[in-house]
Amino acid sequence: MINRALKIIRQFHGFTQIELARKLDLSKSYLSEIEAGKKNISFELLEKYSIIFDIPVSSLVFFSEHLDETSTVPERFRIVVADKLIRLMEWVMTRNEYTKAKNNNKK
């Protein structure tokens, strides 16, 4: 799920894949593969996201964390909550795009 969250964060901040790939010192194709869930993201790369978007690494990791057996929160619940948060972020992103398009049409 972290791949979806990272894509939404990028889109929310108005970055294209090319722009963000440059900031992260990656190729656009590698970033695309991360966002598609085809490549795993390293902790170092999460730290770069954290700096660029001013989001704590812990918040980014929340979306990809797998609960271990000692956790008091059931894994299924954690996955459902993470999915709901991602859907909320997707809705906010869509809403922002709609508002921008609407405002551009008024000009």
DRENDREN-607134 format. One record per atom (N, C-alpha, C): residue number from 1; residue in one letter; atom name; x, z negated, y. Coordinates in pm, whole numbers, plus 50000, padded with zeros to 5 digits. Atoms other than C-alpha are relative to their C-alpha. Example, Ala and Ser with C-alpha at 12.3 -4.5 7.8 and 13.67 -1.06 7.14 Angstrom:
% residues 2
+------+------+------+-------+-------+-------+
: resi : resn : name :    c1 :    c3 :    c2 :
+------+------+------+-------+-------+-------+
:    1 :    A :    N : 50089 : 50000 : 49881 :
:    1 :    A :   CA : 51230 : 49220 : 49550 :
:    1 :    A :    C : 50090 : 50000 : 50120 :
:    2 :    S :    N : 49918 : 50006 : 49881 :
:    2 :    S :   CA : 51367 : 49286 : 49894 :
:    2 :    S :    C : 49923 : 49927 : 50109 :
+------+------+------+-------+-------+-------+
END
This chain:
% residues 107
+------+------+------+-------+-------+-------+
: resi : resn : name :    c1 :    c3 :    c2 :
+------+------+------+-------+-------+-------+
:    1 :    M :    N : 50080 : 50000 : 49879 :
:    1 :    M :   CA : 50000 : 50000 : 50000 :
:    1 :    M :    C : 50084 : 50000 : 50127 :
:    2 :    I :    N : 49920 : 50004 : 49878 :
:    2 :    I :   CA : 50289 : 49952 : 50238 :
:    2 :    I :    C : 50018 : 50139 : 50058 :
:    3 :    N :    N : 49985 : 49864 : 49949 :
:    3 :    N :   CA : 50323 : 50329 : 50262 :
:    3 :    N :    C : 49885 : 50035 : 50095 :
:    4 :    R :    N : 50116 : 49973 : 49913 :
:    4 :    R :   CA : 49970 : 50355 : 50409 :
:    4 :    R :    C : 50012 : 49921 : 50130 :
:    5 :    A :    N : 49986 : 50084 : 49881 :
:    5 :    A :   CA : 50036 : 50066 : 50648 :
:    5 :    A :    C : 50105 : 50057 : 50095 :
:    6 :    L :    N : 49894 : 49945 : 49915 :
:    6 :    L :   CA : 50360 : 50221 : 50773 :
:    6 :    L :    C : 49956 : 50129 : 50069 :
:    7 :    K :    N : 50051 : 49877 : 49940 :
:    7 :    K :   CA : 50191 : 50555 : 50832 :
:    7 :    K :    C : 49903 : 49969 : 50113 :
:    8 :    I :    N : 50098 : 50037 : 49898 :
:    8 :    I :   CA : 49907 : 50392 : 51025 :
:    8 :    I :    C : 50070 : 49940 : 50122 :
:    9 :    I :    N : 49925 : 50059 : 49889 :
:    9 :    I :   CA : 50151 : 50189 : 51234 :
:    9 :    I :    C : 50066 : 50110 : 50083 :
:   10 :    R :    N : 49936 : 49888 : 49929 :
:   10 :    R :   CA : 50341 : 50508 : 51320 :
:   10 :    R :    C : 49897 : 50076 : 50083 :
:   11 :    Q :    N : 50103 : 49925 : 49931 :
:   11 :    Q :   CA : 50022 : 50693 : 51411 :
:   11 :    Q :    C : 49942 : 49921 : 50117 :
:   12 :    F :    N : 50056 : 50085 : 49896 :
:   12 :    F :   CA : 49885 : 50400 : 51610 :
:   12 :    F :    C : 50087 : 49999 : 50124 :
:   13 :    H :    N : 49907 : 50001 : 49887 :
:   13 :    H :   CA : 50195 : 50401 : 51826 :
:   13 :    H :    C : 50030 : 50139 : 50055 :
:   14 :    G :    N : 49990 : 49866 : 49945 :
:   14 :    G :   CA : 50169 : 50775 : 51881 :
:   14 :    G :    C : 50127 : 50076 : 49964 :
:   15 :    F :    N : 49880 : 49931 : 50044 :
:   15 :    F :   CA : 50483 : 50881 : 51696 :
:   15 :    F :    C : 49966 : 50109 : 49899 :
:   16 :    T :    N : 50006 : 49901 : 50107 :
:   16 :    T :   CA : 50509 : 51202 : 51499 :
:   16 :    T :    C : 50100 : 49957 : 49894 :
:   17 :    Q :    N : 49901 : 50031 : 50104 :
:   17 :    Q :   CA : 50699 : 51190 : 51173 :
:   17 :    Q :    C : 50140 : 50038 : 50046 :
:   18 :    I :    N : 49868 : 49955 : 49952 :
:   18 :    I :   CA : 50982 : 51382 : 51338 :
:   18 :    I :    C : 50059 : 49898 : 50097 :
:   19 :    E :    N : 49951 : 50098 : 49902 :
:   19 :    E :   CA : 51008 : 51135 : 51628 :
:   19 :    E :    C : 50045 : 49871 : 49932 :
:   20 :    L :    N : 49964 : 50125 : 50066 :
:   20 :    L :   CA : 51006 : 50830 : 51404 :
:   20 :    L :    C : 50119 : 50018 : 49907 :
:   21 :    A :    N : 49886 : 49974 : 50089 :
:   21 :    A :   CA : 51245 : 50986 : 51153 :
:   21 :    A :    C : 50130 : 49995 : 50079 :
:   22 :    R :    N : 49880 : 50004 : 49916 :
:   22 :    R :   CA : 51495 : 51033 : 51436 :
:   22 :    R :    C : 50037 : 49857 : 50035 :
:   23 :    K :    N : 49974 : 50139 : 49964 :
:   23 :    K :   CA : 51458 : 50671 : 51547 :
:   23 :    K :    C : 50051 : 49919 : 49880 :
:   24 :    L :    N : 49960 : 50071 : 50121 :
:   24 :    L :   CA : 51499 : 50553 : 51188 :
:   24 :    L :    C : 50127 : 50058 : 49938 :
:   25 :    D :    N : 49882 : 49928 : 50052 :
:   25 :    D :   CA : 51792 : 50792 : 51130 :
:   25 :    D :    C : 49975 : 50048 : 49857 :
:   26 :    L :    N : 50041 : 49943 : 50129 :
:   26 :    L :   CA : 51609 : 50960 : 50840 :
:   26 :    L :    C : 49962 : 50146 : 50020 :
:   27 :    S :    N : 50057 : 49865 : 49990 :
:   27 :    S :   CA : 51504 : 51313 : 50762 :
:   27 :    S :    C : 49849 : 49986 : 50003 :
:   28 :    K :    N : 50146 : 50000 : 49995 :
:   28 :    K :   CA : 51142 : 51397 : 50828 :
:   28 :    K :    C : 49942 : 50003 : 49860 :
:   29 :    S :    N : 50051 : 49989 : 50137 :
:   29 :    S :   CA : 51096 : 51485 : 50462 :
:   29 :    S :    C : 50010 : 49866 : 49927 :
:   30 :    Y :    N : 49986 : 50131 : 50064 :
:   30 :    Y :   CA : 51226 : 51144 : 50350 :
:   30 :    Y :    C : 49892 : 49905 : 50052 :
:   31 :    L :    N : 50106 : 50083 : 49942 :
:   31 :    L :   CA : 50988 : 50967 : 50591 :
:   31 :    L :    C : 49865 : 50040 : 49943 :
:   32 :    S :    N : 50125 : 49950 : 50058 :
:   32 :    S :   CA : 50706 : 51185 : 50462 :
:   32 :    S :    C : 49981 : 49947 : 49858 :
:   33 :    E :    N : 50007 : 50051 : 50138 :
:   33 :    E :   CA : 50788 : 51080 : 50106 :
:   33 :    E :    C : 49973 : 49849 : 49997 :
:   34 :    I :    N : 50029 : 50144 : 49991 :
:   34 :    I :   CA : 50787 : 50712 : 50206 :
:   34 :    I :    C : 49852 : 49979 : 50030 :
:   35 :    E :    N : 50140 : 50015 : 49962 :
:   35 :    E :   CA : 50448 : 50749 : 50373 :
:   35 :    E :    C : 49904 : 50046 : 49891 :
:   36 :    A :    N : 50083 : 49953 : 50112 :
:   36 :    A :   CA : 50314 : 50933 : 50068 :
:   36 :    A :    C : 50012 : 49909 : 49878 :
:   37 :    G :    N : 49982 : 50091 : 50112 :
:   37 :    G :   CA : 50431 : 50651 : 49842 :
:   37 :    G :    C : 50090 : 50053 : 49890 :
:   38 :    K :    N : 49911 : 49939 : 50100 :
:   38 :    K :   CA : 50682 : 50873 : 49662 :
:   38 :    K :    C : 50139 : 49936 : 50000 :
:   39 :    K :    N : 49870 : 50068 : 49989 :
:   39 :    K :   CA : 50987 : 50678 : 49782 :
:   39 :    K :    C : 49975 : 49854 : 50036 :
:   40 :    N :    N : 50008 : 50141 : 49965 :
:   40 :    N :   CA : 51038 : 50304 : 49801 :
:   40 :    N :    C : 50073 : 49977 : 50132 :
:   41 :    I :    N : 49936 : 50031 : 49873 :
:   41 :    I :   CA : 51129 : 50152 : 50134 :
:   41 :    I :    C : 50095 : 49881 : 49981 :
:   42 :    S :    N : 49901 : 50108 : 50011 :
:   42 :    S :   CA : 51439 : 49934 : 50164 :
:   42 :    S :    C : 49970 : 49892 : 50104 :
:   43 :    F :    N : 50016 : 50108 : 49903 :
:   43 :    F :   CA : 51450 : 49601 : 50343 :
:   43 :    F :    C : 50063 : 50039 : 50134 :
:   44 :    E :    N : 49934 : 49955 : 49876 :
:   44 :    E :   CA : 51692 : 49754 : 50596 :
:   44 :    E :    C : 49908 : 50091 : 50081 :
:   45 :    L :    N : 50092 : 49910 : 49932 :
:   45 :    L :   CA : 51437 : 50022 : 50676 :
:   45 :    L :    C : 49881 : 49923 : 50057 :
:   46 :    L :    N : 50107 : 50085 : 49948 :
:   46 :    L :   CA : 51163 : 49760 : 50712 :
:   46 :    L :    C : 50045 : 49928 : 50127 :
:   47 :    E :    N : 49947 : 50064 : 49880 :
:   47 :    E :   CA : 51387 : 49581 : 50962 :
:   47 :    E :    C : 50000 : 50096 : 50118 :
:   48 :    K :    N : 50003 : 49901 : 49893 :
:   48 :    K :   CA : 51417 : 49903 : 51163 :
:   48 :    K :    C : 49858 : 50020 : 50051 :
:   49 :    Y :    N : 50141 : 49991 : 49959 :
:   49 :    Y :   CA : 51036 : 49940 : 51163 :
:   49 :    Y :    C : 49964 : 49879 : 50085 :
:   50 :    S :    N : 50029 : 50124 : 49930 :
:   50 :    S :   CA : 51014 : 49578 : 51274 :
:   50 :    S :    C : 50049 : 50005 : 50145 :
:   51 :    I :    N : 49941 : 49990 : 49866 :
:   51 :    I :   CA : 51240 : 49643 : 51572 :
:   51 :    I :    C : 49928 : 50105 : 50083 :
:   52 :    I :    N : 50063 : 49890 : 49927 :
:   52 :    I :   CA : 51085 : 49975 : 51673 :
:   52 :    I :    C : 49859 : 49965 : 50045 :
:   53 :    F :    N : 50141 : 50025 : 49971 :
:   53 :    F :   CA : 50725 : 49855 : 51657 :
:   53 :    F :    C : 49971 : 49855 : 50039 :
:   54 :    D :    N : 50014 : 50140 : 49961 :
:   54 :    D :   CA : 50786 : 49488 : 51745 :
:   54 :    D :    C : 49898 : 49927 : 49911 :
:   55 :    I :    N : 50086 : 50063 : 50100 :
:   55 :    I :   CA : 50616 : 49370 : 51426 :
:   55 :    I :    C : 50092 : 49923 : 49905 :
:   56 :    P :    N : 49914 : 50075 : 50092 :
:   56 :    P :   CA : 50766 : 49091 : 51214 :
:   56 :    P :    C : 50007 : 50066 : 49862 :
:   57 :    V :    N : 49984 : 49945 : 50134 :
:   57 :    V :   CA : 50906 : 49207 : 50881 :
:   57 :    V :    C : 49901 : 49935 : 49905 :
:   58 :    S :    N : 50094 : 50070 : 50088 :
:   58 :    S :   CA : 50688 : 48943 : 50717 :
:   58 :    S :    C : 49861 : 50062 : 50005 :
:   59 :    S :    N : 50131 : 49934 : 49990 :
:   59 :    S :   CA : 50377 : 49119 : 50848 :
:   59 :    S :    C : 50001 : 50134 : 49928 :
:   60 :    L :    N : 49989 : 49874 : 50073 :
:   60 :    L :   CA : 50500 : 49450 : 50712 :
:   60 :    L :    C : 50000 : 49977 : 49850 :
:   61 :    V :    N : 49987 : 50029 : 50143 :
:   61 :    V :   CA : 50585 : 49297 : 50377 :
:   61 :    V :    C : 49867 : 49953 : 49941 :
:   62 :    F :    N : 50130 : 50050 : 50047 :
:   62 :    F :   CA : 50239 : 49138 : 50353 :
:   62 :    F :    C : 49924 : 50107 : 49923 :
:   63 :    F :    N : 50075 : 49892 : 50062 :
:   63 :    F :   CA : 50096 : 49477 : 50258 :
:   63 :    F :    C : 50056 : 50043 : 49865 :
:   64 :    S :    N : 49940 : 49953 : 50125 :
:   64 :    S :   CA : 50335 : 49532 : 49972 :
:   64 :    S :    C : 50034 : 49888 : 49903 :
:   65 :    E :    N : 49965 : 50114 : 50084 :
:   65 :    E :   CA : 50382 : 49183 : 49836 :
:   65 :    E :    C : 49920 : 49997 : 49871 :
:   66 :    H :    N : 50069 : 50024 : 50127 :
:   66 :    H :   CA : 50301 : 49126 : 49473 :
:   66 :    H :    C : 50012 : 49851 : 49973 :
:   67 :    L :    N : 49998 : 50143 : 50025 :
:   67 :    L :   CA : 50204 : 48775 : 49390 :
:   67 :    L :    C : 50067 : 49968 : 49867 :
:   68 :    D :    N : 49942 : 50043 : 50128 :
:   68 :    D :   CA : 50406 : 48596 : 49131 :
:   68 :    D :    C : 49903 : 49905 : 49930 :
:   69 :    E :    N : 50090 : 50081 : 50081 :
:   69 :    E :   CA : 50253 : 48380 : 48863 :
:   69 :    E :    C : 49975 : 49862 : 50058 :
:   70 :    T :    N : 50016 : 50134 : 49945 :
:   70 :    T :   CA : 50297 : 48060 : 49064 :
:   70 :    T :    C : 49913 : 49998 : 50124 :
:   71 :    S :    N : 50081 : 49994 : 49879 :
:   71 :    S :   CA : 50085 : 48178 : 49355 :
:   71 :    S :    C : 49863 : 49937 : 49978 :
:   72 :    T :    N : 50132 : 50061 : 50009 :
:   72 :    T :   CA : 49766 : 47991 : 49430 :
:   72 :    T :    C : 49890 : 50098 : 50038 :
:   73 :    V :    N : 50099 : 49899 : 49962 :
:   73 :    V :   CA : 49593 : 48301 : 49566 :
:   73 :    V :    C : 50000 : 50109 : 49893 :
:   74 :    P :    N : 50005 : 49897 : 50104 :
:   74 :    P :   CA : 49473 : 48539 : 49296 :
:   74 :    P :    C : 50045 : 50136 : 50053 :
:   75 :    E :    N : 49947 : 49870 : 49958 :
:   75 :    E :   CA : 49646 : 48877 : 49308 :
:   75 :    E :    C : 49888 : 50096 : 50038 :
:   76 :    R :    N : 50111 : 49908 : 49970 :
:   76 :    R :   CA : 49316 : 49066 : 49300 :
:   76 :    R :    C : 49944 : 49974 : 50140 :
:   77 :    F :    N : 50049 : 50035 : 49867 :
:   77 :    F :   CA : 49196 : 48878 : 49608 :
:   77 :    F :    C : 50097 : 50050 : 50107 :
:   78 :    R :    N : 49897 : 49958 : 49905 :
:   78 :    R :   CA : 49525 : 48948 : 49786 :
:   78 :    R :    C : 49996 : 50151 : 50021 :
:   79 :    I :    N : 50006 : 49854 : 49992 :
:   79 :    I :   CA : 49498 : 49320 : 49708 :
:   79 :    I :    C : 49877 : 50044 : 50078 :
:   80 :    V :    N : 50124 : 49965 : 49929 :
:   80 :    V :   CA : 49138 : 49334 : 49831 :
:   80 :    V :    C : 50016 : 49973 : 50149 :
:   81 :    V :    N : 49980 : 50034 : 49859 :
:   81 :    V :   CA : 49230 : 49158 : 50156 :
:   81 :    V :    C : 50095 : 50099 : 50066 :
:   82 :    A :    N : 49905 : 49904 : 49944 :
:   82 :    A :   CA : 49530 : 49385 : 50213 :
:   82 :    A :    C : 49934 : 50135 : 50020 :
:   83 :    D :    N : 50070 : 49872 : 49988 :
:   83 :    D :   CA : 49313 : 49691 : 50148 :
:   83 :    D :    C : 49903 : 49998 : 50118 :
:   84 :    K :    N : 50094 : 50012 : 49887 :
:   84 :    K :   CA : 49052 : 49566 : 50397 :
:   84 :    K :    C : 50075 : 50008 : 50133 :
:   85 :    L :    N : 49921 : 49995 : 49877 :
:   85 :    L :   CA : 49321 : 49513 : 50661 :
:   85 :    L :    C : 50050 : 50142 : 50029 :
:   86 :    I :    N : 49955 : 49862 : 49981 :
:   86 :    I :   CA : 49457 : 49862 : 50606 :
:   86 :    I :    C : 49884 : 50087 : 50044 :
:   87 :    R :    N : 50118 : 49923 : 49958 :
:   87 :    R :   CA : 49106 : 50007 : 50632 :
:   87 :    R :    C : 49965 : 49971 : 50146 :
:   88 :    L :    N : 50026 : 50036 : 49861 :
:   88 :    L :   CA : 49059 : 49816 : 50958 :
:   88 :    L :    C : 50099 : 50071 : 50092 :
:   89 :    M :    N : 49900 : 49930 : 49921 :
:   89 :    M :   CA : 49385 : 49959 : 51090 :
:   89 :    M :    C : 49970 : 50149 : 50007 :
:   90 :    E :    N : 50036 : 49858 : 50001 :
:   90 :    E :   CA : 49274 : 50309 : 50985 :
:   90 :    E :    C : 49882 : 50025 : 50093 :
:   91 :    W :    N : 50117 : 49986 : 49913 :
:   91 :    W :   CA : 48942 : 50258 : 51166 :
:   91 :    W :    C : 50043 : 49993 : 50147 :
:   92 :    V :    N : 49952 : 50013 : 49863 :
:   92 :    V :   CA : 49120 : 50142 : 51483 :
:   92 :    V :    C : 50074 : 50127 : 50041 :
:   93 :    M :    N : 49926 : 49876 : 49972 :
:   93 :    M :   CA : 49349 : 50446 : 51462 :
:   93 :    M :    C : 49904 : 50115 : 50027 :
:   94 :    T :    N : 50099 : 49894 : 49982 :
:   94 :    T :   CA : 49054 : 50683 : 51423 :
:   94 :    T :    C : 49925 : 49982 : 50132 :
:   95 :    R :    N : 50072 : 50031 : 49876 :
:   95 :    R :   CA : 48872 : 50511 : 51709 :
:   95 :    R :    C : 50086 : 50036 : 50122 :
:   96 :    N :    N : 49910 : 49967 : 49889 :
:   96 :    N :   CA : 49176 : 50547 : 51936 :
:   96 :    N :    C : 50011 : 50150 : 50019 :
:   97 :    E :    N : 49991 : 49854 : 49991 :
:   97 :    E :   CA : 49207 : 50918 : 51854 :
:   97 :    E :    C : 49872 : 50057 : 50060 :
:   98 :    Y :    N : 50129 : 49954 : 49948 :
:   98 :    Y :   CA : 48835 : 50968 : 51926 :
:   98 :    Y :    C : 49992 : 49972 : 50150 :
:   99 :    T :    N : 50005 : 50037 : 49858 :
:   99 :    T :   CA : 48862 : 50783 : 52259 :
:   99 :    T :    C : 50093 : 50088 : 50082 :
:  100 :    K :    N : 49905 : 49913 : 49929 :
:  100 :    K :   CA : 49170 : 50984 : 52362 :
:  100 :    K :    C : 49944 : 50141 : 50015 :
:  101 :    A :    N : 50058 : 49865 : 49996 :
:  101 :    A :   CA : 48999 : 51313 : 52274 :
:  101 :    A :    C : 49884 : 50005 : 50098 :
:  102 :    K :    N : 50115 : 50006 : 49909 :
:  102 :    K :   CA : 48687 : 51210 : 52463 :
:  102 :    K :    C : 50047 : 49995 : 50145 :
:  103 :    N :    N : 49946 : 50011 : 49865 :
:  103 :    N :   CA : 48890 : 51113 : 52770 :
:  103 :    N :    C : 50066 : 50129 : 50045 :
:  104 :    N :    N : 49937 : 49873 : 49967 :
:  104 :    N :   CA : 49086 : 51440 : 52758 :
:  104 :    N :    C : 49897 : 50107 : 50032 :
:  105 :    N :    N : 50107 : 49903 : 49974 :
:  105 :    N :   CA : 48762 : 51639 : 52751 :
:  105 :    N :    C : 49934 : 49977 : 50134 :
:  106 :    K :    N : 50059 : 50031 : 49870 :
:  106 :    K :   CA : 48643 : 51463 : 53069 :
:  106 :    K :    C : 50084 : 50054 : 50114 :
:  107 :    K :    N : 49907 : 49956 : 49893 :
:  107 :    K :   CA : 48948 : 51584 : 53263 :
:  107 :    K :    C : 49981 : 50142 : 50034 :
+------+------+------+-------+-------+-------+
END
